[in-house]
Amino acid sequence: MNFPRFSIISVFVWLTLSACDDGGKKTVTQPSLSLSTITAGEVLYQADPAGLVSEVTVHVVDDGGAALPGVAVALTSLVEGDTFTPASAVTGADGNAVFSVKGFTMGTSTISAHVSAGSTVDTAVDPAIDPTVDIVFDVNVNLTPMDVQYTWDEGDFTLRLSLQDASGPIADADFMLLTNEPNLAFDGSPANFFTTGASGTVNIHATTSDTRLQTILFQLNGIEGQKEVTFDFYGPRVSGTVYLDQSYPLGFRSARVAAMGMNMTDRVTIDLGSPILAQAASESVCPCPSPAGFELNLPIMPHQALLNTDAFRQVKYNYFPIVVYDDLNDDYIWNEGEPLLAARLNAGILHYAMPDGENPVGPLGWKLVDVIADEPEEIDWDFFHESLDAWLRRSPVTEIHLSGTEDSGYDSARMAIYVVNAAAMTGYTPSMAWVTSMFDEVRADTNQVLPIVDVPVSEGTYDATVLAPEFTGSQAQDWEITWTTGNGDTVKGYLVIPFVYSDDNGNGAFDAAETVLGTVQSPFGTTEVIFYITEYPNYELFRDPTRLGLHLGYNRIRVPSVLEIQSHMVDAGAQIFTFNVSLPDQLVDVPFQVVADGSLLSAPPVATGTFSTFSAGNTLSVPSSTCTNCGNTGAGDSFVILAPLDLSSRSYLDWTELNFTSGQP
């Protein structure tokens, strides 16, 4: 069979062409969705049109991590309105495609990158790489207080607002401030517009009556959404230092200083039965032992419950002295019964007044006055408001590191301090001086005394640590004594007797047969008595906070001297008394009274008079002409010296050295 030649040649050519077509197809490398990355740069403010922009870089790689050029990339955002320039881009030789993303809403935009191996990309079809990037479209807004002026009902704050993006200050930016706070306004309105200057700052006036952290809403012109900015609006500030005016370790737990609202019975009188309404401001402070500074942020307007009404002057007002108290339960407010430690009642007392009628009289708002008065004298705020110092003079003293001297000269001398059952001491009058015969009634009975300290005297000196008494059984209840101060305040506590004795048998303890050598040294006519006080007039502080006063724990009190008459006789028109202690010479016309043996000092005296001395000694000669009814006196009676102190007088002493002198009262 014969075949045409052209047919064979045609088949050969077709086969050859077919083989060439299969071998010419190209293999395209696909981007790695997991290894490719997307990053965002700094956020900057752009004014025209207003928006926030960030540069986003998409880095496309293959499965081996090599950069892929020529890949089409487009971005999408979860926030509607974000724009991208360019709309799409093709990666360069470094595998990067760079976009400018502009946001018009304050907040976070999550950006995804879609990739295509072709020349175009369709975000509805083409996949996105796995990573996304969050762009926080935001600016920095800071408020700095520049000045504040106060009236009785509000503070006018000059605040400097500074606006910045990542590159620095933003100049000529329009924005609005607004708030949902009920008593806050900007230039008189709860919402107002402002524009930053060339430095990116602008001063605004914010007025409020509330002293607290308040929220301000900031909104840039052309950008949706608001940024919350908080500012702590503060009231007038006063400060000072709390000092210690007591020598020994102090027993307060958690000192706190406060501007305390007073309960006034009238314009000039604090109700000492219930003097405190509440605190207007307070701050913890610990002068232990160094002085400690404080600063109080007062409310612009005190709570109405802290104010008293003066209908005549048509104002509501009050005094707010600086008071330091022991915040026993650490709740940051004063509670009834918490010890008052210090107060400042002169040369700087806070006073507040507000209108309570159409014609209020006197200064309004916060002022500093000299003292509590019907017409208080205003003092310069700028000069005094940083020096409202206070001195602690009522702090509990429950532990004393004590030292001192004694002059007996005995090598066997020891110093002892006992708590005693004063109720068992016949004739003892709390809180007056005791005499030796009263102590003798109880000292031999271990059921009536509780030793606190018993230490040796070495070369006329001693050292001791005095701790709080630890009572057993019913001692705490049975031994407690009560007395009333000259101001009518009730005090409860325990009599403490310090003395020096001769430890004749060397056993280091005071035995019944051993001798009392001496008691605490005190100026003539006075005696120091010591009490461990458990209940005292806390409010007495407001009578006179400039002096030491009663407090919890150990108290040293100076009272009139009481001498036990050892003998009495009449000789040549004079009354002759002998005592176990020596009187100094050169005393002139010293008043005295005599109280019968076993009677309280408050009992009517059996004799009165005055005496003088012309030599030192334990024998006293009193002319009968200056000694009324002295024939009624006898041994065992109490001879009470009434100068320099009378029976209603007390002096409260600090715990400095406790020195002893020979003799038995």
C-alpha positions in Angstrom: 0.0 0.0 0.0 1.3 3.4 -0.9 1.0 6.5 1.7 1.5 10.0 0.6 4.8 11.5 1.9 3.3 14.7 3.3 1.2 12.7 5.8 4.2 11.2 7.6 5.9 14.6 7.7 2.8 16.3 9.1 2.4 13.8 11.9 6.0 14.2 12.9 5.7 17.9 13.1 2.5 17.7 15.2 4.2 15.4 17.7 7.2 17.6 17.9 5.1 20.7 18.6 3.1 18.8 21.2 6.2 17.9 23.0 7.5 21.5 23.0 4.1 22.8 24.4 4.2 20.5 27.5 7.7 21.5 28.4 7.1 25.3 28.3 4.7 25.7 31.3 6.0 27.8 34.3 5.7 26.8 38.1 4.5 29.8 40.3 5.7 29.8 44.0 2.8 30.5 46.5 3.2 32.9 49.5 3.4 31.3 52.9 0.3 32.4 54.8 1.8 31.4 58.2 5.4 32.8 57.7 4.5 36.1 56.1 4.2 39.0 58.5 2.5 42.4 58.9 3.8 45.3 61.1 2.6 48.8 61.9 4.6 51.9 62.6 3.9 54.9 64.8 0.6 56.6 64.8 0.7 60.3 63.6 -1.9 63.0 63.5 -2.7 64.3 60.0 -4.7 67.5 59.7 -6.1 67.7 56.2 -8.3 65.9 56.2 -8.1 65.2 59.9 -7.2 61.6 60.7 -4.6 59.3 62.3 -2.1 57.5 60.1 0.2 54.6 60.4 2.6 53.0 58.0 2.0 49.3 57.6 4.5 46.9 56.0 3.6 43.4 54.7 6.6 41.1 54.3 5.7 38.1 52.0 7.9 35.0 52.1 7.6 31.4 50.7 7.4 28.2 52.7 11.2 28.3 53.1 11.2 31.9 54.5 12.6 33.5 51.4 11.3 36.9 50.3 8.8 36.8 47.5 8.8 39.7 45.0 5.9 40.4 42.7 3.1 39.3 45.0 0.0 41.5 45.0 -1.1 42.6 48.4 -4.2 44.5 49.7 -5.3 45.4 53.2 -8.7 45.2 55.0 -9.7 46.5 58.4 -12.4 45.5 60.9 -13.2 49.2 61.4 -15.4 50.7 58.8 -13.9 53.9 57.2 -10.2 53.1 57.5 -8.5 53.9 54.2 -5.4 52.5 52.6 -2.9 54.2 50.3 -2.2 52.6 47.8 -5.3 50.5 47.5 -3.1 47.5 46.6 0.7 47.0 46.1 3.1 44.5 44.7 6.0 43.3 46.8 9.4 44.4 45.8 12.7 42.4 45.7 12.7 42.5 49.5 9.3 40.9 49.6 7.8 44.1 51.2 4.6 46.0 50.3 4.2 49.3 52.1 0.9 51.1 52.8 -0.3 54.2 54.6 -3.4 53.4 56.8 -5.6 56.3 57.9 -8.1 55.9 60.6 -11.0 58.2 61.4 -12.2 56.5 64.6 -10.4 56.7 68.0 -9.6 53.2 69.1 -8.1 49.9 67.8 -8.2 48.8 64.2 -7.3 45.2 63.3 -5.6 45.0 59.9 -5.4 41.9 57.7 -3.2 41.5 54.5 -4.6 39.5 51.5 -2.1 38.1 49.0 -2.2 36.8 45.4 0.5 35.2 43.3 -1.1 37.0 40.3 -0.8 40.6 39.2 -4.0 41.6 41.0 -5.6 40.8 44.4 -9.2 40.4 45.4 -9.8 40.7 49.1 -13.1 38.9 48.7 -11.4 35.9 47.1 -7.7 35.8 47.9 -6.5 34.5 51.3 -5.1 36.6 54.1 -1.9 35.8 55.8 -2.3 34.4 59.3 -0.9 37.3 61.3 -2.9 40.5 61.8 -1.7 43.8 63.3 -3.6 46.1 65.7 -3.2 49.8 65.2 -4.2 51.9 68.2 -5.4 55.1 66.7 -4.8 57.4 69.6 -3.1 60.6 70.8 -1.5 61.6 74.1 -3.5 64.1 76.1 -2.1 65.4 79.4 -3.6 67.9 81.8 -1.2 69.9 84.1 -2.6 72.2 86.8 -1.3 75.7 86.4 -3.4 77.6 89.0 -6.6 77.4 91.0 -8.8 80.0 92.7 -11.4 79.0 95.2 -14.7 80.5 96.1 -17.0 79.2 98.8 -18.7 76.8 96.3 -16.2 75.9 93.6 -12.7 75.8 92.4 -11.6 77.5 89.1 -8.8 75.4 87.7 -6.5 76.7 85.0 -5.3 73.5 83.3 -2.7 73.3 80.5 -3.8 70.6 78.0 -0.9 69.2 75.9 -1.6 67.2 72.8 1.0 64.9 71.2 1.4 62.1 68.8 4.4 59.8 68.3 6.4 62.6 66.6 5.7 65.3 69.3 3.3 68.2 69.9 0.3 68.6 67.6 -0.2 72.2 66.7 -3.4 73.8 65.4 -5.6 70.8 66.3 -9.3 71.5 66.9 -10.9 69.4 69.6 -13.8 69.4 72.0 -13.9 68.7 75.8 -17.1 67.4 77.3 -18.1 65.5 80.4 -20.9 63.6 82.1 -19.8 64.7 85.6 -22.6 66.6 87.2 -20.6 69.6 88.6 -17.8 70.0 86.0 -17.7 72.7 83.3 -15.2 74.0 80.8 -15.3 77.8 80.4 -18.8 77.7 81.8 -20.1 74.8 79.7 -20.2 71.0 80.1 -18.9 70.9 76.4 -16.6 73.4 74.7 -14.2 73.7 71.7 -10.5 74.5 71.9 -7.5 74.7 69.5 -3.9 73.9 70.4 -1.3 76.5 69.8 2.1 76.2 68.1 3.5 74.3 71.0 0.6 71.8 71.0 -0.9 73.2 74.2 -3.8 75.3 75.3 -5.0 76.6 78.7 -8.5 75.8 79.7 -10.6 76.8 82.7 -12.4 74.0 84.5 -14.8 74.7 87.3 -16.1 72.2 89.8 -17.3 71.9 93.4 -16.2 68.2 93.8 -12.8 67.2 95.0 -12.2 63.8 93.5 -11.0 62.1 90.4 -13.3 63.1 87.5 -13.5 61.9 83.9 -13.1 64.3 80.9 -14.0 63.2 77.4 -11.6 64.4 74.6 -12.7 64.4 71.0 -10.5 65.4 68.0 -12.3 67.3 65.2 -13.0 65.0 62.3 -12.3 61.8 64.3 -15.1 59.7 65.7 -14.9 58.4 69.2 -13.7 59.9 72.5 -10.7 59.5 74.7 -11.2 59.5 78.4 -8.8 61.6 80.5 -9.0 61.8 84.2 -7.9 64.6 86.5 -7.9 64.7 90.3 -9.6 67.9 91.2 -8.3 69.0 94.6 -9.5 71.5 97.2 -7.4 74.0 99.2 -4.3 72.3 100.6 -2.8 72.8 104.0 0.3 71.2 105.5 2.5 71.1 108.5 4.6 68.9 110.7 3.6 66.7 113.6 6.2 66.8 116.4 6.7 64.7 119.5 6.5 66.7 122.8 6.8 63.6 125.0 10.1 62.1 125.8 9.5 58.4 126.2 8.5 55.7 123.7 4.9 56.4 122.6 2.1 53.9 122.7 -0.1 55.1 119.8 -0.8 52.5 117.1 -1.5 54.4 113.9 -1.4 58.2 114.1 -3.5 60.1 111.7 -3.8 63.9 111.2 -7.2 65.5 110.4 -9.0 68.7 109.8 -11.7 68.1 112.4 -15.1 69.7 112.3 -16.1 71.0 115.8 -19.5 70.7 117.5 -20.0 74.3 118.7 -22.6 75.4 121.3 -22.1 78.9 120.1 -19.6 81.0 118.0 -16.9 80.6 120.7 -17.6 77.5 122.7 -16.7 73.9 121.8 -19.1 71.4 123.2 -16.6 69.4 125.3 -19.2 66.7 126.0 -19.2 65.8 122.3 -16.7 68.1 120.6 -16.2 66.3 117.2 -18.7 66.2 114.4 -16.4 64.4 111.9 -13.2 65.0 109.9 -13.2 67.0 106.7 -9.9 65.5 105.5 -7.2 63.3 107.0 -3.8 61.6 106.3 -1.8 59.0 108.0 1.3 60.3 109.7 4.0 58.6 111.8 6.2 60.8 114.0 8.1 57.8 115.3 10.4 59.2 116.6 11.3 61.8 114.0 8.9 64.7 113.1 6.7 63.8 110.2 5.2 66.2 107.6 1.6 66.0 106.3 -0.6 67.6 103.6 -4.4 67.7 103.7 -6.5 68.1 100.7 -9.6 69.9 101.9 -13.0 69.6 100.2 -14.0 72.7 98.2 -17.3 72.5 100.2 -17.4 70.5 103.4 -20.4 68.2 103.9 -23.4 70.1 105.2 -23.4 67.9 108.3 -20.1 69.4 109.3 -21.5 72.9 109.5 -23.2 74.9 112.2 -25.8 77.5 111.6 -25.5 81.2 112.5 -28.9 82.7 111.8 -27.8 86.2 112.8 -24.9 86.3 110.3 -26.9 84.2 107.8 -24.1 81.7 107.3 -23.3 78.1 107.8 -19.8 77.8 109.3 -17.4 75.8 111.4 -13.9 75.6 112.7 -11.7 72.8 111.5 -8.6 72.6 113.8 -5.7 70.3 113.0 -6.2 67.2 115.3 -4.0 64.1 115.5 -5.6 60.9 116.7 -4.8 57.2 117.0 -6.6 55.3 114.2 -6.8 52.1 116.2 -8.8 50.1 113.6 -7.0 51.7 110.5 -10.3 52.7 108.9 -9.0 56.2 108.1 -11.7 58.0 110.1 -11.9 59.0 113.7 -14.2 56.8 115.8 -15.6 57.5 119.3 -13.0 56.3 121.8 -9.9 56.6 119.6 -7.3 58.6 121.6 -6.8 62.2 120.6 -3.1 62.9 120.6 -2.7 66.5 119.6 -4.6 69.6 118.4 -3.8 73.1 117.2 -6.2 75.7 118.5 -4.3 79.0 117.9 -2.2 80.8 115.3 -3.8 78.9 112.4 -7.3 77.3 112.6 -9.2 76.4 109.5 -12.6 78.2 109.2 -15.2 77.7 106.5 -18.4 79.6 105.9 -21.1 79.6 103.2 -24.2 81.8 102.7 -27.4 80.8 104.5 -29.5 83.8 103.5 -29.5 86.7 101.2 -27.1 88.9 103.2 -24.3 86.7 104.7 -21.9 88.5 107.0 -18.2 87.8 107.1 -15.7 86.1 104.9 -16.9 83.1 102.9 -15.1 79.9 101.9 -11.9 78.5 103.5 -9.9 80.9 105.6 -7.3 80.7 108.4 -8.1 82.4 111.6 -6.0 83.1 114.7 -8.2 81.7 117.4 -11.8 80.6 117.9 -13.7 83.9 118.6 -17.0 85.6 118.1 -15.3 87.7 115.3 -12.3 85.5 114.4 -9.3 87.4 113.1 -8.3 86.2 109.6 -4.6 85.5 109.1 -2.6 85.4 105.9 -3.3 82.1 104.1 -0.2 82.1 102.0 2.1 82.6 105.0 0.5 80.1 107.4 -1.2 77.3 105.3 2.1 75.3 105.1 2.9 75.6 108.8 -0.1 74.2 110.7 2.2 72.2 113.0 0.9 70.0 115.9 2.7 68.6 119.0 1.8 65.2 120.5 1.1 65.7 124.2 -1.6 63.1 124.9 0.0 59.9 123.5 -0.3 56.7 125.6 2.8 55.7 127.5 2.8 52.0 128.3 6.5 51.4 128.3 9.2 53.6 129.9 12.9 53.4 129.7 13.6 55.1 133.0 16.7 56.4 134.8 17.6 58.7 137.6 19.4 59.3 140.8 18.8 58.8 144.6 20.7 60.4 147.5 20.3 57.9 150.4 24.0 56.8 150.2 23.1 53.2 151.0 25.1 50.5 149.2 22.1 48.2 149.6 19.6 50.7 148.0 17.2 49.5 145.3 14.5 51.3 143.3 11.1 49.7 143.1 7.8 50.6 141.5 4.6 48.9 142.7 1.1 49.1 141.6 -1.0 49.0 144.8 -4.6 48.5 145.8 -5.3 52.1 146.7 -8.8 51.2 147.9 -7.1 49.4 150.8 -5.2 52.5 151.9 -7.2 54.2 154.7 -7.7 57.8 154.0 -6.1 57.9 150.6 -7.7 60.5 148.3 -7.3 59.9 144.6 -5.5 61.5 142.8 -3.6 63.2 145.7 -0.4 62.4 147.4 -0.1 59.3 149.7 1.7 59.1 153.0 3.9 56.4 154.4 1.4 54.9 156.8 -1.0 54.4 153.9 1.6 52.4 152.0 2.5 50.5 155.1 -1.0 49.2 155.3 -0.7 47.3 152.0 3.0 46.7 151.3 3.4 43.6 153.4 0.4 41.9 151.8 1.3 40.4 148.5 -2.4 40.3 147.6 -2.5 44.1 147.7 0.7 45.0 145.7 2.0 44.1 142.3 5.8 44.7 141.7 6.5 46.3 138.3 10.2 47.2 138.7 12.9 46.3 141.3 16.4 47.2 140.3 19.6 48.0 142.2 21.0 51.5 142.7 24.7 51.7 141.7 26.7 54.8 142.9 23.5 56.8 143.3 22.0 56.0 139.9 19.7 53.4 138.4 18.2 52.2 135.1 15.0 50.4 134.6 12.4 49.4 131.9 8.9 49.9 133.1 6.2 47.8 131.4 2.5 47.8 131.6 1.1 46.0 134.7 -0.1 42.4 134.1 -2.9 41.9 136.6 -4.1 38.5 137.8 -7.4 37.3 139.0 -9.7 40.1 140.0 -7.0 42.7 140.6 -7.8 44.7 137.5 -11.4 45.2 138.7 -10.8 45.4 142.5 -7.8 47.8 142.4 -9.2 50.3 139.9 -9.8 53.7 141.5 -11.9 56.6 140.1 -11.6 60.3 140.7 -12.9 63.5 139.2 -10.7 66.2 137.8 -11.2 69.9 138.7 -13.1 70.2 135.4 -15.5 67.5 136.4 -14.0 64.8 134.1 -13.9 61.2 135.3 -10.6 59.3 135.4 -10.0 55.6 136.2 -6.8 53.8 136.8 -4.3 52.4 139.4 -2.1 54.1 141.9 1.6 53.4 141.2 4.1 53.9 144.1 7.8 54.4 143.3 10.3 54.3 146.2 13.8 53.5 147.2 14.4 50.9 149.9 17.3 49.3 151.7 17.7 45.6 150.7 19.0 44.6 154.0 18.9 40.8 153.4 20.2 41.1 149.9 17.5 39.0 148.3 16.7 41.6 145.6 13.1 42.0 146.8 11.3 44.5 149.2 10.4 42.6 152.3 8.0 43.6 155.1 10.7 44.4 157.5 12.8 46.5 155.2 12.9 50.3 155.3 11.6 52.8 152.7 14.5 55.3 152.3 12.9 57.8 150.0 10.4 58.8 147.4 10.4 60.9 144.2 12.0 64.3 144.4 9.8 67.2 143.8 9.9 71.0 144.4 8.9 72.1 147.9 5.2 72.0 148.6 4.5 69.5 145.8 4.6 65.7 145.4 4.7 63.6 142.3 2.2 60.8 142.1 2.1 58.2 139.4 -1.0 56.6 137.9 -1.5 54.0 135.3 -4.7 55.3 133.6 -7.2 53.2 131.8 -10.0 55.7 131.3 -9.5 59.4 131.0 -11.2 62.5 129.5 -10.3 62.2 125.9 -11.8 65.5 125.1 -9.8 67.3 127.7 -7.3 67.9 124.9 -9.5 70.8 123.6 -9.2 72.7 126.9 -5.5 73.4 126.4 -3.6 71.3 123.8 -0.4 73.4 124.4 0.4 71.6 127.7 0.9 68.0 128.6 -2.3 66.3 129.9 -3.8 63.1 131.0 -3.4 60.1 128.7 -3.6 56.4 128.7 -0.9 54.4 130.5 1.7 55.9 132.9 1.1 59.5 134.0 3.3 61.7 136.3 1.1 64.2 138.1 2.4 67.0 140.5 0.0 67.7 143.4 0.2 69.5 146.7 2.4 67.8 149.3 0.9 65.9 152.2 3.0 65.2 155.2 2.1 62.8 158.0 2.3 64.5 161.4 4.6 62.4 163.6 4.0 64.5 166.7 2.3 67.7 167.8 2.8 69.8 171.0 2.4 73.4 172.1 5.4 75.3 173.4 5.5 79.0 174.4 2.7 80.1 172.2 3.8 78.0 169.2 2.5 74.8 167.6 5.3 72.3 167.2 5.0 69.7 164.5 7.4 66.9 163.5 7.6 65.0 160.2 9.6 62.3 158.6 10.8 64.7 155.9 12.9 67.8 156.1 11.5 71.2 155.3 13.8 73.9 153.7 14.5 77.2 155.4 13.5 80.7 154.3 9.9 79.8 153.6 7.5 82.7 154.2 3.7 82.6 155.0 3.0 79.2 153.3 -0.7 78.3 153.6 -1.6 74.8 155.0 -4.5 72.8 156.4 -4.7 69.7 158.5 -7.0 66.9 157.8 -7.8 64.3 160.5 -6.2 60.9 160.5 -8.0 58.5 158.2 -10.1 61.2 156.5 -10.1 62.1 152.8 -8.4 65.3 151.9 -11.7 66.6 150.7 -13.0 66.4 154.2 -13.3 69.7 156.2 -9.9 70.5 157.7 -9.5 70.4 161.5 -7.0 73.2 161.4 -5.7 75.9 158.9 -3.0 78.5 158.9 0.3 79.7 157.5 3.9 79.0 158.4 7.4 80.2 157.8 10.8 78.6 158.3 14.1 80.0 159.5 16.2 76.8 159.3 16.0 73.5 157.5 14.7 70.4 159.4 11.9 68.1 160.1 10.5 70.2 163.0 8.1 73.0 162.3 7.2 75.8 164.7 4.0 77.6 163.8 2.9 80.6 165.9 -0.5 79.9 167.5 -1.6 83.3 166.2 -1.3 82.0 162.6 -2.6 78.5 163.3 -6.4 78.3 163.6 -7.7 75.3 165.7 -4.3 73.7 165.7 -5.0 72.4 169.2 -7.3 69.9 167.4 -4.4 68.2 165.6 -2.4 65.2 166.5 0.0 62.4 165.3 -1.3 60.7 162.2 -3.1 63.7 160.8 -2.3 64.9 157.3 -0.6 68.2 157.0 -1.4 69.6 153.5 0.8 72.3 152.0 -1.3 74.6 149.8 1.4 76.5 147.9 2.4 76.6 145.1 -0.5 74.3 144.4 -4.0 74.0 146.0 -6.1 70.9 146.2 -7.7 71.6 142.8 -4.4 72.1 141.0 -2.6 69.5 138.9 0.5 69.7 136.8 1.2 67.0 134.3 4.8 66.0 133.8 6.8 64.4 131.0 8.7 61.2 131.6 12.1 62.7 131.9 14.5 61.4 134.7 12.8 60.2 137.9 15.0 61.2 140.8 14.6 60.2 144.4 15.3 61.9 147.7 15.5 60.6 151.3 12.5 60.9 153.6 9.1 59.4 154.1 6.1 61.7 153.5 
